[in-house]
Amino acid sequence: MITVAIPSSPVFSPSPRVSSSTYCKSSPESLSLTHSPSSSLSSPSPAFKFRYQKSFPPASGVVRDFNDGGPIRPTSCSTSPTLSKRKRPAKLAIPVASFSYSDRVRPPLPAVEDGWEEVEVDGDGYSVYCMKGKRDAMEDRFKAVVEFNRQHKQAFFGVFDGHGGSIAAEFAAENLAKNILNEVEKMGEIEIIEAIKQGYMNTDSQFLNQNHRGGCCCVTAIIRDGNLVVSNAGDCRAVVSSGGVATPVTSDHRPSRQDEKLRIESLGGYVDCNHGVPRVLGSLAVSRGIGDRSLKQWITAEPESKIFKIVPEFEFLIMASDGLWDKVSNQEAVDLARPFCVGNEKLEPVLACKKLVELSASRGSVDDATVMMVLLGRFCG
């Protein structure tokens, strides 16, 4: 049997200091080669046996000190730590934490209550119901002043639909009525249409001077000396029930209106569709309103106004934001509201407002909705 030493093994050459003459003595279980007679070699040769040892015995050998050129000195693999089997590095202990999808999602912040998510008012001769849509905050506002200018048969009503926030709607609700009244007192009853226009324009200027963003659409009604004066800037709308027939008394200001489109283009602007909706400069879906500083060159606060003599056929006035009118037609609104506002001993106009908002929501509206019902008989005679 021939013993074969393997100098390149890591057991025998643990470091570069090991000489090529290093050897280890083999035991009977060391690595051996055996060639049996059945070998394909033609020439006879001694039989070689190959065996693999699972664990090598301690090796001994000689190591020359190459640094100082010293003599070969004996050493033992079993006693020198440099000749021992290479140790594996310590196993890294990596902590494993449980993980789920919910760990990456922050819990929702608590909703901020602004007092406008749902508002219900049953007043003297009028009722209002407001409900927030899917937006983060309610942007609609309203104003009702009975005994306007301290006169029993006079009143002011307004619905304001904000966009880009509620600041403009809040400002208009707070200031528009008194600004109109100031102009009416200056100009007199004969010039009431011009006074209302100037009241709108003054409110717009005051809001812009405060450097706020956003804007709002408005619809207002003034009852004075038996007359109904209705004004709007934007797409808030007013509809009168005249013997059960819906009569719109305002016209929405949208860029799709031909006269509004021509007005915008004459001022150097344009109307473009965005998601199928005509918009001023591809941005705003209304063409008039208070505020909207960045588009003020084309978005005017000048209202359109109409004056009517209140006659017995005029039963009630519906004023609402587009959160209602986008889903409910004028006649549908009158038909639903009339049983609650006419001919009953116990009138429930606030319930009519609520039913209209619910109808709009049931048809898929996600917008804020404000509906005001004014019983015109309260202010006649």
C-alpha positions as YAML, in Angstrom:
chain: A
units: angstrom
residues:
- id: 1
  name: MET
  ca: [0.00, 0.00, 0.00]
- id: 2
  name: ILE
  ca: [1.29, 3.47, -0.99]
- id: 3
  name: THR
  ca: [0.57, 6.43, 1.22]
- id: 4
  name: VAL
  ca: [-0.14, 9.74, -0.56]
- id: 5
  name: ALA
  ca: [0.43, 12.99, 1.32]
- id: 6
  name: ILE
  ca: [-1.51, 16.07, 0.15]
- id: 7
  name: PRO
  ca: [0.47, 19.20, 1.06]
- id: 8
  name: SER
  ca: [-2.11, 21.63, -0.42]
- id: 9
  name: SER
  ca: [-4.84, 20.55, 1.98]
- id: 10
  name: PRO
  ca: [-5.94, 23.32, 4.36]
- id: 11
  name: VAL
  ca: [-5.28, 20.95, 7.21]
- id: 12
  name: PHE
  ca: [-1.65, 20.65, 6.25]
- id: 13
  name: SER
  ca: [-1.15, 24.22, 5.00]
- id: 14
  name: PRO
  ca: [-3.00, 26.49, 7.43]
- id: 15
  name: SER
  ca: [-0.74, 29.50, 6.73]
- id: 16
  name: PRO
  ca: [1.88, 30.68, 4.26]
- id: 17
  name: ARG
  ca: [4.56, 29.85, 6.84]
- id: 18
  name: VAL
  ca: [4.15, 26.14, 6.16]
- id: 19
  name: SER
  ca: [7.06, 24.75, 4.08]
- id: 20
  name: SER
  ca: [6.46, 22.66, 0.98]
- id: 21
  name: SER
  ca: [8.31, 19.89, 2.76]
- id: 22
  name: THR
  ca: [5.66, 19.65, 5.42]
- id: 23
  name: TYR
  ca: [4.29, 16.18, 5.73]
- id: 24
  name: CYS
  ca: [2.12, 14.15, 8.03]
- id: 25
  name: LYS
  ca: [2.46, 10.54, 8.83]
- id: 26
  name: SER
  ca: [-0.45, 8.43, 7.81]
- id: 27
  name: SER
  ca: [-2.34, 6.00, 9.94]
- id: 28
  name: PRO
  ca: [-4.06, 2.89, 8.57]
- id: 29
  name: GLU
  ca: [-7.11, 5.04, 7.92]
- id: 30
  name: SER
  ca: [-5.27, 7.71, 5.94]
- id: 31
  name: LEU
  ca: [-5.98, 8.55, 2.32]
- id: 32
  name: SER
  ca: [-4.83, 5.66, 0.06]
- id: 33
  name: LEU
  ca: [-5.21, 4.57, -3.53]
- id: 34
  name: THR
  ca: [-5.76, 0.95, -4.57]
- id: 35
  name: HIS
  ca: [-5.77, -0.31, -8.11]
- id: 36
  name: SER
  ca: [-7.52, -3.60, -8.59]
- id: 37
  name: PRO
  ca: [-6.61, -6.20, -11.21]
- id: 38
  name: SER
  ca: [-9.73, -5.30, -13.15]
- id: 39
  name: SER
  ca: [-8.18, -1.99, -14.11]
- id: 40
  name: SER
  ca: [-8.23, -1.13, -17.80]
- id: 41
  name: LEU
  ca: [-4.44, -0.53, -17.82]
- id: 42
  name: SER
  ca: [-2.73, -3.09, -19.98]
- id: 43
  name: SER
  ca: [0.50, -3.30, -18.04]
- id: 44
  name: PRO
  ca: [0.51, -5.10, -14.76]
- id: 45
  name: SER
  ca: [0.99, -2.90, -11.79]
- id: 46
  name: PRO
  ca: [0.67, -3.15, -8.10]
- id: 47
  name: ALA
  ca: [-2.81, -2.87, -6.67]
- id: 48
  name: PHE
  ca: [-3.65, 0.60, -5.31]
- id: 49
  name: LYS
  ca: [-6.36, 1.19, -2.77]
- id: 50
  name: PHE
  ca: [-8.26, 4.54, -2.41]
- id: 51
  name: ARG
  ca: [-9.78, 5.30, 0.95]
- id: 52
  name: TYR
  ca: [-11.12, 8.56, 2.37]
- id: 53
  name: GLN
  ca: [-10.62, 9.34, 6.04]
- id: 54
  name: LYS
  ca: [-13.51, 11.19, 7.69]
- id: 55
  name: SER
  ca: [-11.30, 13.01, 10.18]
- id: 56
  name: PHE
  ca: [-7.54, 13.33, 9.87]
- id: 57
  name: PRO
  ca: [-5.35, 12.48, 12.88]
- id: 58
  name: PRO
  ca: [-3.12, 15.14, 14.38]
- id: 59
  name: ALA
  ca: [-0.30, 15.93, 11.98]
- id: 60
  name: SER
  ca: [3.31, 16.56, 12.75]
- id: 61
  name: GLY
  ca: [5.94, 18.11, 10.50]
- id: 62
  name: VAL
  ca: [8.69, 20.65, 10.24]
- id: 63
  name: VAL
  ca: [8.41, 24.37, 9.59]
- id: 64
  name: ARG
  ca: [11.27, 26.61, 8.47]
- id: 65
  name: ASP
  ca: [11.39, 30.14, 9.73]
- id: 66
  name: PHE
  ca: [11.54, 32.08, 6.46]
- id: 67
  name: ASN
  ca: [11.79, 35.48, 8.10]
- id: 68
  name: ASP
  ca: [15.16, 34.96, 9.69]
- id: 69
  name: GLY
  ca: [16.42, 32.09, 7.49]
- id: 70
  name: GLY
  ca: [16.73, 29.90, 10.55]
- id: 71
  name: PRO
  ca: [16.96, 26.17, 10.54]
- id: 72
  name: ILE
  ca: [14.13, 23.81, 10.11]
- id: 73
  name: ARG
  ca: [12.51, 23.22, 13.43]
- id: 74
  name: PRO
  ca: [10.07, 20.49, 14.31]
- id: 75
  name: THR
  ca: [6.55, 21.33, 15.18]
- id: 76
  name: SER
  ca: [3.40, 19.43, 15.92]
- id: 77
  name: CYS
  ca: [0.03, 20.08, 14.31]
- id: 78
  name: SER
  ca: [-1.63, 18.87, 17.47]
- id: 79
  name: THR
  ca: [0.05, 21.43, 19.71]
- id: 80
  name: SER
  ca: [0.45, 24.53, 17.50]
- id: 81
  name: PRO
  ca: [-2.69, 26.65, 17.16]
- id: 82
  name: THR
  ca: [-1.47, 27.86, 13.74]
- id: 83
  name: LEU
  ca: [-1.68, 24.34, 12.39]
- id: 84
  name: SER
  ca: [-5.09, 23.50, 13.84]
- id: 85
  name: LYS
  ca: [-8.15, 23.23, 11.66]
- id: 86
  name: ARG
  ca: [-9.43, 26.61, 10.51]
- id: 87
  name: LYS
  ca: [-12.32, 27.77, 12.64]
- id: 88
  name: ARG
  ca: [-15.49, 29.14, 11.08]
- id: 89
  name: PRO
  ca: [-16.45, 32.67, 12.11]
- id: 90
  name: ALA
  ca: [-19.04, 32.97, 14.80]
- id: 91
  name: LYS
  ca: [-22.57, 32.68, 13.51]
- id: 92
  name: LEU
  ca: [-24.35, 36.00, 13.25]
- id: 93
  name: ALA
  ca: [-27.50, 36.15, 15.27]
- id: 94
  name: ILE
  ca: [-29.91, 38.19, 13.14]
- id: 95
  name: PRO
  ca: [-33.12, 39.00, 14.96]
- id: 96
  name: VAL
  ca: [-36.24, 38.04, 13.03]
- id: 97
  name: ALA
  ca: [-39.32, 40.15, 13.65]
- id: 98
  name: SER
  ca: [-42.81, 39.33, 12.58]
- id: 99
  name: PHE
  ca: [-44.08, 41.57, 9.81]
- id: 100
  name: SER
  ca: [-47.43, 42.09, 8.26]
- id: 101
  name: TYR
  ca: [-48.93, 44.54, 5.78]
- id: 102
  name: SER
  ca: [-50.73, 46.37, 8.53]
- id: 103
  name: ASP
  ca: [-47.38, 47.20, 10.17]
- id: 104
  name: ARG
  ca: [-46.58, 49.48, 7.22]
- id: 105
  name: VAL
  ca: [-49.85, 51.38, 7.26]
- id: 106
  name: ARG
  ca: [-50.30, 54.28, 9.63]
- id: 107
  name: PRO
  ca: [-53.60, 54.37, 11.42]
- id: 108
  name: PRO
  ca: [-55.91, 57.04, 10.00]
- id: 109
  name: LEU
  ca: [-55.84, 60.40, 11.72]
- id: 110
  name: PRO
  ca: [-58.97, 61.26, 13.64]
- id: 111
  name: ALA
  ca: [-61.39, 63.38, 11.66]
- id: 112
  name: VAL
  ca: [-61.45, 67.03, 12.54]
- id: 113
  name: GLU
  ca: [-64.92, 68.16, 13.49]
- id: 114
  name: ASP
  ca: [-65.65, 71.56, 11.95]
- id: 115
  name: GLY
  ca: [-69.33, 71.71, 12.85]
- id: 116
  name: TRP
  ca: [-70.41, 71.67, 9.19]
- id: 117
  name: GLU
  ca: [-70.58, 67.97, 8.38]
- id: 118
  name: GLU
  ca: [-74.36, 68.09, 8.82]
- id: 119
  name: VAL
  ca: [-76.38, 71.19, 9.63]
- id: 120
  name: GLU
  ca: [-80.14, 71.47, 10.01]
- id: 121
  name: VAL
  ca: [-81.96, 74.76, 10.62]
- id: 122
  name: ASP
  ca: [-85.70, 75.34, 10.84]
- id: 123
  name: GLY
  ca: [-86.09, 79.12, 10.92]
- id: 124
  name: ASP
  ca: [-88.79, 81.75, 10.60]
- id: 125
  name: GLY
  ca: [-90.07, 81.31, 7.05]
- id: 126
  name: TYR
  ca: [-87.06, 79.33, 5.85]
- id: 127
  name: SER
  ca: [-85.28, 76.02, 6.42]
- id: 128
  name: VAL
  ca: [-81.80, 74.75, 5.56]
- id: 129
  name: TYR
  ca: [-80.13, 71.37, 5.43]
- id: 130
  name: CYS
  ca: [-76.40, 70.89, 4.69]
- id: 131
  name: MET
  ca: [-74.48, 67.65, 4.36]
- id: 132
  name: LYS
  ca: [-70.79, 67.17, 3.66]
- id: 133
  name: GLY
  ca: [-69.83, 65.04, 0.69]
- id: 134
  name: LYS
  ca: [-66.68, 62.92, 0.27]
- id: 135
  name: ARG
  ca: [-64.24, 65.79, 0.59]
- id: 136
  name: ASP
  ca: [-62.05, 66.24, 3.64]
- id: 137
  name: ALA
  ca: [-63.94, 69.36, 4.74]
- id: 138
  name: MET
  ca: [-67.35, 70.88, 4.13]
- id: 139
  name: GLU
  ca: [-66.99, 73.86, 1.75]
- id: 140
  name: ASP
  ca: [-70.63, 75.04, 1.58]
- id: 141
  name: ARG
  ca: [-71.99, 77.88, 3.72]
- id: 142
  name: PHE
  ca: [-75.29, 79.77, 3.96]
- id: 143
  name: LYS
  ca: [-76.73, 82.98, 5.37]
- id: 144
  name: ALA
  ca: [-80.26, 83.88, 6.42]
- id: 145
  name: VAL
  ca: [-81.31, 87.26, 7.80]
- id: 146
  name: VAL
  ca: [-84.99, 87.67, 8.57]
- id: 147
  name: GLU
  ca: [-86.20, 91.24, 9.16]
- id: 148
  name: PHE
  ca: [-83.40, 92.47, 6.93]
- id: 149
  name: ASN
  ca: [-82.57, 96.10, 7.74]
- id: 150
  name: ARG
  ca: [-84.96, 95.76, 10.70]
- id: 151
  name: GLN
  ca: [-87.99, 95.45, 8.40]
- id: 152
  name: HIS
  ca: [-90.46, 92.65, 9.15]
- id: 153
  name: LYS
  ca: [-91.27, 91.85, 5.53]
- id: 154
  name: GLN
  ca: [-87.67, 92.02, 4.35]
- id: 155
  name: ALA
  ca: [-85.11, 89.24, 4.32]
- id: 156
  name: PHE
  ca: [-81.77, 88.17, 2.87]
- id: 157
  name: PHE
  ca: [-80.90, 84.58, 1.99]
- id: 158
  name: GLY
  ca: [-77.73, 83.18, 0.49]
- id: 159
  name: VAL
  ca: [-76.07, 79.86, -0.37]
- id: 160
  name: PHE
  ca: [-72.31, 79.81, -0.99]
- id: 161
  name: ASP
  ca: [-70.39, 76.91, -2.52]
- id: 162
  name: GLY
  ca: [-66.65, 77.12, -1.93]
- id: 163
  name: HIS
  ca: [-63.91, 75.57, -4.05]
- id: 164
  name: GLY
  ca: [-60.28, 75.28, -3.04]
- id: 165
  name: GLY
  ca: [-61.39, 75.39, 0.59]
- id: 166
  name: SER
  ca: [-64.18, 77.02, 2.57]
- id: 167
  name: ILE
  ca: [-62.52, 80.38, 3.29]
- id: 168
  name: ALA
  ca: [-64.15, 82.26, 0.40]
- id: 169
  name: ALA
  ca: [-67.60, 80.83, 1.20]
- id: 170
  name: GLU
  ca: [-67.23, 81.81, 4.85]
- id: 171
  name: PHE
  ca: [-66.12, 85.32, 3.89]
- id: 172
  name: ALA
  ca: [-69.03, 85.81, 1.47]
- id: 173
  name: ALA
  ca: [-71.57, 84.51, 3.99]
- id: 174
  name: GLU
  ca: [-70.24, 86.96, 6.57]
- id: 175
  name: ASN
  ca: [-69.89, 90.07, 4.41]
- id: 176
  name: LEU
  ca: [-72.03, 89.98, 1.28]
- id: 177
  name: ALA
  ca: [-75.36, 90.85, 2.93]
- id: 178
  name: LYS
  ca: [-74.06, 93.96, 4.69]
- id: 179
  name: ASN
  ca: [-72.13, 95.08, 1.60]
- id: 180
  name: ILE
  ca: [-75.32, 94.87, -0.49]
- id: 181
  name: LEU
  ca: [-77.31, 96.71, 2.17]
- id: 182
  name: ASN
  ca: [-74.73, 99.51, 2.25]
- id: 183
  name: GLU
  ca: [-75.02, 99.95, -1.52]
- id: 184
  name: VAL
  ca: [-78.83, 99.82, -1.47]
- id: 185
  name: GLU
  ca: [-78.87, 102.61, 1.10]
- id: 186
  name: LYS
  ca: [-76.55, 104.68, -1.09]
- id: 187
  name: MET
  ca: [-78.33, 104.14, -4.42]
- id: 188
  name: GLY
  ca: [-81.93, 103.68, -3.35]
- id: 189
  name: GLU
  ca: [-84.60, 101.18, -4.29]
- id: 190
  name: ILE
  ca: [-84.69, 102.11, -7.96]
- id: 191
  name: GLU
  ca: [-81.07, 101.11, -8.41]
- id: 192
  name: ILE
  ca: [-81.29, 97.89, -6.43]
- id: 193
  name: ILE
  ca: [-79.90, 95.71, -9.27]
- id: 194
  name: GLU
  ca: [-76.84, 97.93, -9.56]
- id: 195
  name: ALA
  ca: [-76.53, 98.03, -5.76]
- id: 196
  name: ILE
  ca: [-76.47, 94.23, -5.57]
- id: 197
  name: LYS
  ca: [-73.85, 94.10, -8.32]
- id: 198
  name: GLN
  ca: [-71.66, 96.57, -6.46]
- id: 199
  name: GLY
  ca: [-72.13, 94.62, -3.22]
- id: 200
  name: TYR
  ca: [-70.81, 91.48, -4.94]
- id: 201
  name: MET
  ca: [-67.86, 93.32, -6.47]
- id: 202
  name: ASN
  ca: [-66.93, 94.97, -3.16]
- id: 203
  name: THR
  ca: [-67.02, 91.62, -1.37]
- id: 204
  name: ASP
  ca: [-64.77, 90.15, -4.05]
- id: 205
  name: SER
  ca: [-62.24, 92.99, -3.72]
- id: 206
  name: GLN
  ca: [-62.18, 92.70, 0.06]
- id: 207
  name: PHE
  ca: [-61.53, 88.97, -0.14]
- id: 208
  name: LEU
  ca: [-58.74, 89.35, -2.70]
- id: 209
  name: ASN
  ca: [-57.07, 92.00, -0.53]
- id: 210
  name: GLN
  ca: [-56.63, 89.36, 2.19]
- id: 211
  name: ASN
  ca: [-54.45, 87.24, -0.10]
- id: 212
  name: HIS
  ca: [-56.53, 84.10, 0.42]
- id: 213
  name: ARG
  ca: [-56.69, 81.27, -2.06]
- id: 214
  name: GLY
  ca: [-59.82, 79.62, -3.42]
- id: 215
  name: GLY
  ca: [-63.18, 81.03, -4.36]
- id: 216
  name: CYS
  ca: [-66.91, 80.43, -4.13]
- id: 217
  name: CYS
  ca: [-70.10, 80.48, -6.14]
- id: 218
  name: CYS
  ca: [-73.06, 82.44, -4.76]
- id: 219
  name: VAL
  ca: [-76.81, 82.62, -5.06]
- id: 220
  name: THR
  ca: [-78.69, 85.24, -3.05]
- id: 221
  name: ALA
  ca: [-82.29, 86.36, -2.67]
- id: 222
  name: ILE
  ca: [-83.47, 89.65, -1.25]
- id: 223
  name: ILE
  ca: [-87.13, 90.09, -0.36]
- id: 224
  name: ARG
  ca: [-87.97, 93.77, -0.11]
- id: 225
  name: ASP
  ca: [-91.24, 95.69, -0.50]
- id: 226
  name: GLY
  ca: [-93.04, 92.67, -1.98]
- id: 227
  name: ASN
  ca: [-90.34, 92.04, -4.55]
- id: 228
  name: LEU
  ca: [-88.02, 89.07, -4.92]
- id: 229
  name: VAL
  ca: [-84.57, 89.91, -6.26]
- id: 230
  name: VAL
  ca: [-82.49, 86.85, -7.07]
- id: 231
  name: SER
  ca: [-78.78, 87.03, -8.02]
- id: 232
  name: ASN
  ca: [-76.07, 84.50, -8.74]
- id: 233
  name: ALA
  ca: [-72.41, 84.23, -9.69]
- id: 234
  name: GLY
  ca: [-71.45, 80.64, -10.47]
- id: 235
  name: ASP
  ca: [-73.48, 77.45, -10.55]
- id: 236
  name: CYS
  ca: [-75.55, 77.76, -7.38]
- id: 237
  name: ARG
  ca: [-79.18, 77.94, -8.52]
- id: 238
  name: ALA
  ca: [-82.57, 79.26, -7.42]
- id: 239
  name: VAL
  ca: [-85.90, 77.76, -8.51]
- id: 240
  name: VAL
  ca: [-89.41, 79.01, -7.69]
- id: 241
  name: SER
  ca: [-92.43, 76.74, -7.39]
- id: 242
  name: SER
  ca: [-95.23, 78.57, -9.16]
- id: 243
  name: GLY
  ca: [-98.36, 76.55, -8.57]
- id: 244
  name: GLY
  ca: [-96.26, 73.39, -8.59]
- id: 245
  name: VAL
  ca: [-94.36, 74.28, -11.76]
- id: 246
  name: ALA
  ca: [-90.59, 74.67, -11.42]
- id: 247
  name: THR
  ca: [-89.41, 78.05, -12.70]
- id: 248
  name: PRO
  ca: [-85.65, 78.62, -12.66]
- id: 249
  name: VAL
  ca: [-84.89, 82.24, -11.76]
- id: 250
  name: THR
  ca: [-81.10, 82.01, -12.24]
- id: 251
  name: SER
  ca: [-78.86, 80.62, -14.96]
- id: 252
  name: ASP
  ca: [-75.68, 78.72, -14.09]
- id: 253
  name: HIS
  ca: [-72.40, 80.38, -15.01]
- id: 254
  name: ARG
  ca: [-70.38, 77.64, -16.63]
- id: 255
  name: PRO
  ca: [-67.72, 77.86, -19.36]
- id: 256
  name: SER
  ca: [-69.96, 75.73, -21.58]
- id: 257
  name: ARG
  ca: [-72.43, 78.63, -21.86]
- id: 258
  name: GLN
  ca: [-71.79, 80.23, -25.23]
- id: 259
  name: ASP
  ca: [-71.90, 83.82, -23.97]
- id: 260
  name: GLU
  ca: [-69.54, 82.96, -21.09]
- id: 261
  name: LYS
  ca: [-67.13, 81.20, -23.44]
- id: 262
  name: LEU
  ca: [-67.07, 84.23, -25.74]
- id: 263
  name: ARG
  ca: [-66.50, 86.58, -22.80]
- id: 264
  name: ILE
  ca: [-63.53, 84.50, -21.59]
- id: 265
  name: GLU
  ca: [-62.00, 84.30, -25.06]
- id: 266
  name: SER
  ca: [-62.41, 88.04, -25.60]
- id: 267
  name: LEU
  ca: [-60.23, 88.54, -22.52]
- id: 268
  name: GLY
  ca: [-57.45, 86.34, -23.92]
- id: 269
  name: GLY
  ca: [-58.46, 83.15, -22.14]
- id: 270
  name: TYR
  ca: [-59.77, 79.85, -23.40]
- id: 271
  name: VAL
  ca: [-62.10, 77.03, -22.43]
- id: 272
  name: ASP
  ca: [-60.78, 73.48, -22.48]
- id: 273
  name: CYS
  ca: [-62.27, 70.16, -21.45]
- id: 274
  name: ASN
  ca: [-60.70, 68.30, -18.56]
- id: 275
  name: HIS
  ca: [-62.16, 64.85, -17.82]
- id: 276
  name: GLY
  ca: [-65.06, 65.74, -20.10]
- id: 277
  name: VAL
  ca: [-65.94, 68.96, -18.22]
- id: 278
  name: PRO
  ca: [-65.47, 72.39, -19.85]
- id: 279
  name: ARG
  ca: [-63.14, 74.48, -17.67]
- id: 280
  name: VAL
  ca: [-61.65, 77.96, -17.73]
- id: 281
  name: LEU
  ca: [-58.03, 77.48, -18.85]
- id: 282
  name: GLY
  ca: [-58.63, 73.77, -18.29]
- id: 283
  name: SER
  ca: [-58.89, 74.41, -14.54]
- id: 284
  name: LEU
  ca: [-62.13, 75.83, -13.09]
- id: 285
  name: ALA
  ca: [-65.55, 74.46, -14.01]
- id: 286
  name: VAL
  ca: [-67.39, 77.73, -13.26]
- id: 287
  name: SER
  ca: [-66.94, 81.08, -14.98]
- id: 288
  name: ARG
  ca: [-68.06, 83.49, -12.25]
- id: 289
  name: GLY
  ca: [-67.60, 83.72, -8.53]
- id: 290
  name: ILE
  ca: [-65.95, 85.50, -5.64]
- id: 291
  name: GLY
  ca: [-62.22, 84.96, -5.23]
- id: 292
  name: ASP
  ca: [-60.11, 82.77, -7.54]
- id: 293
  name: ARG
  ca: [-57.15, 85.15, -7.59]
- id: 294
  name: SER
  ca: [-55.09, 83.16, -10.11]
- id: 295
  name: LEU
  ca: [-57.92, 83.28, -12.68]
- id: 296
  name: LYS
  ca: [-59.36, 86.68, -11.80]
- id: 297
  name: GLN
  ca: [-58.75, 88.05, -15.29]
- id: 298
  name: TRP
  ca: [-61.45, 85.68, -16.56]
- id: 299
  name: ILE
  ca: [-63.51, 84.81, -13.45]
- id: 300
  name: THR
  ca: [-65.69, 87.79, -12.65]
- id: 301
  name: ALA
  ca: [-67.69, 88.33, -9.48]
- id: 302
  name: GLU
  ca: [-70.34, 90.33, -11.34]
- id: 303
  name: PRO
  ca: [-73.70, 88.64, -10.72]
- id: 304
  name: GLU
  ca: [-76.73, 88.31, -12.93]
- id: 305
  name: SER
  ca: [-79.86, 89.54, -11.17]
- id: 306
  name: LYS
  ca: [-83.59, 89.35, -11.82]
- id: 307
  name: ILE
  ca: [-86.45, 91.02, -10.00]
- id: 308
  name: PHE
  ca: [-89.93, 89.54, -9.60]
- id: 309
  name: LYS
  ca: [-93.10, 90.72, -7.97]
- id: 310
  name: ILE
  ca: [-94.14, 88.10, -5.43]
- id: 311
  name: VAL
  ca: [-97.58, 86.83, -6.49]
- id: 312
  name: PRO
  ca: [-99.83, 84.29, -4.71]
- id: 313
  name: GLU
  ca: [-98.78, 81.57, -7.19]
- id: 314
  name: PHE
  ca: [-95.23, 81.78, -5.86]
- id: 315
  name: GLU
  ca: [-95.26, 79.06, -3.21]
- id: 316
  name: PHE
  ca: [-91.64, 78.57, -2.20]
- id: 317
  name: LEU
  ca: [-88.10, 79.23, -3.37]
- id: 318
  name: ILE
  ca: [-85.43, 76.54, -3.50]
- id: 319
  name: MET
  ca: [-81.83, 77.75, -3.33]
- id: 320
  name: ALA
  ca: [-79.09, 75.13, -3.51]
- id: 321
  name: SER
  ca: [-75.50, 74.39, -4.41]
- id: 322
  name: ASP
  ca: [-74.64, 72.22, -7.40]
- id: 323
  name: GLY
  ca: [-74.37, 69.25, -5.04]
- id: 324
  name: LEU
  ca: [-78.16, 69.06, -5.53]
- id: 325
  name: TRP
  ca: [-78.62, 70.30, -9.10]
- id: 326
  name: ASP
  ca: [-76.03, 67.98, -10.64]
- id: 327
  name: LYS
  ca: [-78.26, 65.02, -9.76]
- id: 328
  name: VAL
  ca: [-81.80, 66.40, -9.36]
- id: 329
  name: SER
  ca: [-83.73, 68.36, -11.99]
- id: 330
  name: ASN
  ca: [-85.67, 71.55, -11.22]
- id: 331
  name: GLN
  ca: [-89.06, 69.90, -11.53]
- id: 332
  name: GLU
  ca: [-88.04, 66.85, -9.53]
- id: 333
  name: ALA
  ca: [-86.96, 69.15, -6.71]
- id: 334
  name: VAL
  ca: [-90.28, 71.01, -6.72]
- id: 335
  name: ASP
  ca: [-92.32, 67.80, -6.92]
- id: 336
  name: LEU
  ca: [-90.52, 66.25, -3.96]
- id: 337
  name: ALA
  ca: [-90.61, 69.40, -1.80]
- id: 338
  name: ARG
  ca: [-94.15, 70.59, -2.45]
- id: 339
  name: PRO
  ca: [-96.02, 68.12, -0.18]
- id: 340
  name: PHE
  ca: [-93.88, 69.33, 2.75]
- id: 341
  name: CYS
  ca: [-94.30, 73.04, 1.96]
- id: 342
  name: VAL
  ca: [-97.82, 73.56, 0.63]
- id: 343
  name: GLY
  ca: [-101.34, 72.59, 1.68]
- id: 344
  name: ASN
  ca: [-100.59, 70.90, 5.01]
- id: 345
  name: GLU
  ca: [-101.54, 72.07, 8.46]
- id: 346
  name: LYS
  ca: [-98.07, 71.15, 9.66]
- id: 347
  name: LEU
  ca: [-95.47, 72.32, 7.16]
- id: 348
  name: GLU
  ca: [-92.08, 70.61, 7.27]
- id: 349
  name: PRO
  ca: [-89.82, 72.46, 4.84]
- id: 350
  name: VAL
  ca: [-86.69, 71.30, 6.68]
- id: 351
  name: LEU
  ca: [-87.70, 67.72, 5.94]
- id: 352
  name: ALA
  ca: [-88.09, 68.66, 2.28]
- id: 353
  name: CYS
  ca: [-84.51, 70.01, 2.27]
- id: 354
  name: LYS
  ca: [-83.25, 66.82, 3.83]
- id: 355
  name: LYS
  ca: [-85.13, 64.60, 1.37]
- id: 356
  name: LEU
  ca: [-83.62, 66.48, -1.56]
- id: 357
  name: VAL
  ca: [-80.07, 66.07, -0.27]
- id: 358
  name: GLU
  ca: [-80.68, 62.37, 0.35]
- id: 359
  name: LEU
  ca: [-82.04, 61.96, -3.17]
- id: 360
  name: SER
  ca: [-78.91, 63.52, -4.65]
- id: 361
  name: ALA
  ca: [-76.66, 61.29, -2.56]
- id: 362
  name: SER
  ca: [-78.64, 58.18, -3.54]
- id: 363
  name: ARG
  ca: [-77.92, 59.02, -7.18]
- id: 364
  name: GLY
  ca: [-74.19, 59.02, -6.62]
- id: 365
  name: SER
  ca: [-73.38, 62.60, -5.68]
- id: 366
  name: VAL
  ca: [-70.12, 62.90, -3.72]
- id: 367
  name: ASP
  ca: [-70.24, 66.71, -3.55]
- id: 368
  name: ASP
  ca: [-71.22, 68.85, -0.59]
- id: 369
  name: ALA
  ca: [-74.91, 69.75, -0.76]
- id: 370
  name: THR
  ca: [-76.80, 72.66, 0.76]
- id: 371
  name: VAL
  ca: [-80.52, 73.20, 0.20]
- id: 372
  name: MET
  ca: [-82.47, 76.22, 1.49]
- id: 373
  name: MET
  ca: [-86.25, 76.41, 1.30]
- id: 374
  name: VAL
  ca: [-87.94, 79.84, 1.61]
- id: 375
  name: LEU
  ca: [-91.72, 79.98, 2.14]
- id: 376
  name: LEU
  ca: [-92.57, 83.12, 0.19]
- id: 377
  name: GLY
  ca: [-96.01, 83.52, 1.73]
- id: 378
  name: ARG
  ca: [-94.32, 84.47, 5.00]
- id: 379
  name: PHE
  ca: [-93.04, 87.70, 3.40]
- id: 380
  name: CYS
  ca: [-96.07, 88.77, 1.34]
- id: 381
  name: GLY
  ca: [-98.86, 91.22, 2.21]
...
